[in-house]
Amino acid sequence: MREKAEAVQVKCPKCGRTAIIYLPKEEIPRCPDCGVRMVLCELLDEGKSY
């Protein structure tokens, strides 16, 4: 497992709202609109190349 906090994007499976959190510092939140637990969408630890 990685030592430092990693930025990840989480998404609500119901309404599609997204948020960026840092693991393992924060736990995966519930959607403020729906109350449903958000799911991991994307790891944001690498740059994107287009």
Buried (B, 14 or more C-beta within 10 A) or exposed (E): EEEEEBEBBBBBEEEEBEBEBEBEEEEEEEBEEBEEEBEEBEEBEEEEEE
